[in-house]
Amino acid sequence: TYTITIPDIVISEDTTGSTVVSVSGLSMPATSVLKVRVLGDFLLEHQTAAEATVAYELRNGASELLADGALVGQFTMSSQSPLPLTATVTGTVPYAGIYSDTLTFTYGLEPIA
Protein backbone atom coordinates (compact mmCIF):
# COMPACT_ATOMS: atom_id res chain seq x y z
CA THR A 1 0.00 0.00 0.00
CA TYR A 2 1.09 3.58 -0.57
CA THR A 3 -0.08 7.10 -1.30
CA ILE A 4 1.40 9.10 -4.20
CA THR A 5 1.05 12.88 -3.92
CA ILE A 6 1.29 15.08 -7.02
CA PRO A 7 0.48 18.72 -6.22
CA ASP A 8 -0.51 21.27 -8.87
CA ILE A 9 2.22 23.10 -10.76
CA VAL A 10 1.49 26.82 -10.92
CA ILE A 11 3.34 28.67 -13.65
CA SER A 12 3.60 32.35 -12.80
CA GLU A 13 4.47 35.40 -14.88
CA ASP A 14 8.11 34.29 -15.05
CA THR A 15 6.89 31.27 -17.09
CA THR A 16 8.27 28.61 -14.76
CA GLY A 17 6.70 26.53 -12.00
CA SER A 18 7.71 23.46 -10.02
CA THR A 19 6.41 20.76 -7.71
CA VAL A 20 7.49 17.41 -6.29
CA VAL A 21 6.01 13.94 -6.63
CA SER A 22 6.22 12.14 -3.32
CA VAL A 23 5.21 8.80 -1.84
CA SER A 24 4.19 7.91 1.70
CA GLY A 25 3.23 4.72 3.47
CA LEU A 26 5.13 2.63 0.95
CA SER A 27 4.88 -1.05 1.74
CA MET A 28 5.94 -3.48 -0.97
CA PRO A 29 8.43 -6.27 -1.50
CA ALA A 30 12.07 -5.18 -1.38
CA THR A 31 12.46 -6.79 -4.82
CA SER A 32 9.96 -4.36 -6.42
CA VAL A 33 10.15 -0.82 -7.76
CA LEU A 34 7.24 1.64 -8.05
CA LYS A 35 7.61 3.46 -11.39
CA VAL A 36 5.79 6.75 -12.10
CA ARG A 37 5.18 7.88 -15.70
CA VAL A 38 3.58 11.02 -17.17
CA LEU A 39 1.12 11.24 -20.06
CA GLY A 40 0.18 14.50 -21.75
CA ASP A 41 0.36 16.79 -24.75
CA PHE A 42 2.17 19.58 -22.85
CA LEU A 43 -0.11 22.33 -24.16
CA LEU A 44 -1.66 24.91 -21.87
CA GLU A 45 -5.17 25.92 -22.93
CA HIS A 46 -6.68 29.35 -22.28
CA GLN A 47 -9.50 29.37 -19.72
CA THR A 48 -12.07 30.94 -22.07
CA ALA A 49 -10.52 30.79 -25.56
CA ALA A 50 -9.92 27.09 -26.20
CA GLU A 51 -8.16 27.81 -29.50
CA ALA A 52 -5.46 29.73 -27.62
CA THR A 53 -2.77 27.31 -26.49
CA VAL A 54 0.85 27.62 -25.48
CA ALA A 55 3.48 24.87 -25.33
CA TYR A 56 5.52 24.04 -22.25
CA GLU A 57 8.27 21.63 -21.26
CA LEU A 58 8.21 19.33 -18.29
CA ARG A 59 11.55 18.35 -16.80
CA ASN A 60 12.59 15.95 -14.09
CA GLY A 61 14.17 18.52 -11.82
CA ALA A 62 15.96 20.99 -14.06
CA SER A 63 17.62 18.50 -16.36
CA GLU A 64 15.85 15.62 -18.14
CA LEU A 65 13.15 16.67 -20.62
CA LEU A 66 10.06 14.49 -20.21
CA ALA A 67 7.91 13.44 -23.17
CA ASP A 68 4.52 11.73 -23.28
CA GLY A 69 4.89 8.35 -21.56
CA ALA A 70 8.26 9.20 -19.99
CA LEU A 71 9.45 7.78 -16.71
CA VAL A 72 9.27 10.57 -14.11
CA GLY A 73 11.08 8.49 -11.54
CA GLN A 74 10.83 5.51 -9.26
CA PHE A 75 10.56 4.60 -5.62
CA THR A 76 11.87 1.55 -3.80
CA MET A 77 11.71 0.53 -0.16
CA SER A 78 15.23 1.94 0.27
CA SER A 79 14.83 5.07 -1.90
CA GLN A 80 11.80 7.28 -1.39
CA SER A 81 13.21 10.74 -2.13
CA PRO A 82 10.70 13.19 -3.66
CA LEU A 83 10.87 13.59 -7.44
CA PRO A 84 11.10 17.24 -8.53
CA LEU A 85 9.23 18.42 -11.65
CA THR A 86 9.71 21.77 -13.39
CA ALA A 87 7.37 23.19 -16.05
CA THR A 88 8.57 26.00 -18.33
CA VAL A 89 6.54 27.77 -21.02
CA THR A 90 8.35 27.49 -24.36
CA GLY A 91 5.81 29.04 -26.71
CA THR A 92 4.43 32.53 -27.11
CA VAL A 93 1.44 33.33 -24.93
CA PRO A 94 -1.23 34.56 -27.38
CA TYR A 95 -3.63 36.17 -24.88
CA ALA A 96 -3.50 37.37 -21.31
CA GLY A 97 -5.42 35.19 -18.88
CA ILE A 98 -5.39 31.85 -17.13
CA TYR A 99 -4.10 28.76 -18.92
CA SER A 100 -4.23 25.17 -17.68
CA ASP A 101 -3.46 21.61 -18.66
CA THR A 102 -4.14 18.24 -17.11
CA LEU A 103 -1.42 15.62 -17.02
CA THR A 104 -2.08 11.98 -16.23
CA PHE A 105 0.38 10.11 -14.06
CA THR A 106 0.44 6.32 -14.17
CA TYR A 107 2.25 4.11 -11.75
CA GLY A 108 2.89 0.43 -11.29
CA LEU A 109 5.01 -2.07 -9.45
CA GLU A 110 7.69 -3.90 -11.40
CA PRO A 111 10.44 -6.30 -10.35
CA ILE A 112 13.82 -4.65 -9.82
CA ALA A 113 15.93 -5.48 -12.86
One Martini backbone bead per residue (centre of mass of N, CA, C, O) as a GRO file, in nm:
protein
  113
    1THR     BB    1   0.101   0.033   0.014
    2TYR     BB    2   0.010   0.377  -0.095
    3THR     BB    3   0.094   0.731  -0.145
    4ILE     BB    4   0.049   0.963  -0.406
    5THR     BB    5   0.187   1.294  -0.455
    6ILE     BB    6   0.045   1.560  -0.685
    7PRO     BB    7   0.085   1.865  -0.722
    8ASP     BB    8   0.041   2.152  -0.841
    9ILE     BB    9   0.136   2.356  -1.115
   10VAL     BB   10   0.252   2.693  -1.102
   11ILE     BB   11   0.257   2.936  -1.351
   12SER     BB   12   0.404   3.226  -1.378
   13GLU     BB   13   0.519   3.513  -1.521
   14ASP     BB   14   0.811   3.359  -1.549
   15THR     BB   15   0.728   3.061  -1.683
   16THR     BB   16   0.767   2.902  -1.399
   17GLY     BB   17   0.731   2.574  -1.241
   18SER     BB   18   0.690   2.367  -0.935
   19THR     BB   19   0.732   2.026  -0.804
   20VAL     BB   20   0.645   1.723  -0.615
   21VAL     BB   21   0.687   1.378  -0.603
   22SER     BB   22   0.531   1.164  -0.362
   23VAL     BB   23   0.571   0.918  -0.097
   24SER     BB   24   0.361   0.714   0.122
   25GLY     BB   25   0.334   0.418   0.285
   26LEU     BB   26   0.542   0.218   0.183
   27SER     BB   27   0.445  -0.127   0.084
   28MET     BB   28   0.681  -0.362  -0.034
   29PRO     BB   29   0.879  -0.539  -0.195
   30ALA     BB   30   1.229  -0.530  -0.218
   31THR     BB   31   1.197  -0.641  -0.538
   32SER     BB   32   1.056  -0.363  -0.593
   33VAL     BB   33   0.920  -0.106  -0.819
   34LEU     BB   34   0.796   0.229  -0.837
   35LYS     BB   35   0.657   0.359  -1.129
   36VAL     BB   36   0.653   0.690  -1.283
   37ARG     BB   37   0.433   0.835  -1.524
   38VAL     BB   38   0.374   1.054  -1.810
   39LEU     BB   39   0.079   1.212  -1.958
   40GLY     BB   40   0.086   1.431  -2.253
   41ASP     BB   41   0.085   1.745  -2.459
   42PHE     BB   42   0.201   2.018  -2.347
   43LEU     BB   43  -0.072   2.214  -2.335
   44LEU     BB   44  -0.193   2.520  -2.285
   45GLU     BB   45  -0.520   2.638  -2.199
   46HIS     BB   46  -0.745   2.862  -2.226
   47GLN     BB   47  -1.013   2.933  -2.029
   48THR     BB   48  -1.198   3.078  -2.287
   49ALA     BB   49  -0.982   3.014  -2.536
   50ALA     BB   50  -0.930   2.713  -2.675
   51GLU     BB   51  -0.741   2.807  -2.925
   52ALA     BB   52  -0.551   2.898  -2.694
   53THR     BB   53  -0.212   2.804  -2.695
   54VAL     BB   54   0.074   2.670  -2.497
   55ALA     BB   55   0.383   2.563  -2.467
   56TYR     BB   56   0.557   2.306  -2.267
   57GLU     BB   57   0.790   2.194  -2.031
   58LEU     BB   58   0.901   1.885  -1.880
   59ARG     BB   59   1.102   1.829  -1.588
   60ASN     BB   60   1.343   1.651  -1.415
   61GLY     BB   61   1.377   1.900  -1.267
   62ALA     BB   62   1.640   2.064  -1.467
   63SER     BB   63   1.696   1.839  -1.698
   64GLU     BB   64   1.500   1.613  -1.792
   65LEU     BB   65   1.313   1.562  -2.061
   66LEU     BB   66   0.963   1.515  -2.089
   67ALA     BB   67   0.754   1.285  -2.233
   68ASP     BB   68   0.524   1.101  -2.348
   69GLY     BB   69   0.561   0.828  -2.118
   70ALA     BB   70   0.760   0.908  -1.918
   71LEU     BB   71   0.992   0.869  -1.673
   72VAL     BB   72   1.001   1.030  -1.371
   73GLY     BB   73   1.027   0.780  -1.161
   74GLN     BB   74   1.135   0.607  -0.852
   75PHE     BB   75   1.046   0.361  -0.601
   76THR     BB   76   1.171   0.226  -0.298
   77MET     BB   77   1.232   0.107   0.010
   78SER     BB   78   1.531   0.271  -0.003
   79SER     BB   79   1.388   0.494  -0.215
   80GLN     BB   80   1.193   0.812  -0.124
   81SER     BB   81   1.252   1.050  -0.289
   82PRO     BB   82   1.162   1.321  -0.418
   83LEU     BB   83   1.020   1.435  -0.735
   84PRO     BB   84   1.112   1.672  -0.944
   85LEU     BB   85   0.923   1.937  -1.115
   86THR     BB   86   0.945   2.129  -1.429
   87ALA     BB   87   0.778   2.410  -1.572
   88THR     BB   88   0.809   2.554  -1.914
   89VAL     BB   89   0.756   2.800  -2.119
   90THR     BB   90   0.801   2.798  -2.495
   91GLY     BB   91   0.585   2.973  -2.590
   92THR     BB   92   0.355   3.197  -2.705
   93VAL     BB   93   0.144   3.415  -2.555
   94PRO     BB   94  -0.157   3.520  -2.697
   95TYR     BB   95  -0.306   3.566  -2.412
   96ALA     BB   96  -0.440   3.683  -2.158
   97GLY     BB   97  -0.450   3.472  -1.864
   98ILE     BB   98  -0.575   3.151  -1.806
   99TYR     BB   99  -0.391   2.847  -1.790
  100SER     BB  100  -0.428   2.487  -1.871
  101ASP     BB  101  -0.351   2.146  -1.759
  102THR     BB  102  -0.366   1.783  -1.794
  103LEU     BB  103  -0.208   1.530  -1.625
  104THR     BB  104  -0.104   1.191  -1.641
  105PHE     BB  105  -0.045   0.948  -1.390
  106THR     BB  106   0.142   0.656  -1.377
  107TYR     BB  107   0.151   0.336  -1.197
  108GLY     BB  108   0.390   0.064  -1.103
  109LEU     BB  109   0.484  -0.255  -1.038
  110GLU     BB  110   0.822  -0.383  -1.045
  111PRO     BB  111   1.083  -0.553  -1.097
  112ILE     BB  112   1.401  -0.560  -1.020
  113ALA     BB  113   1.671  -0.557  -1.257
   0.00000   0.00000   0.00000
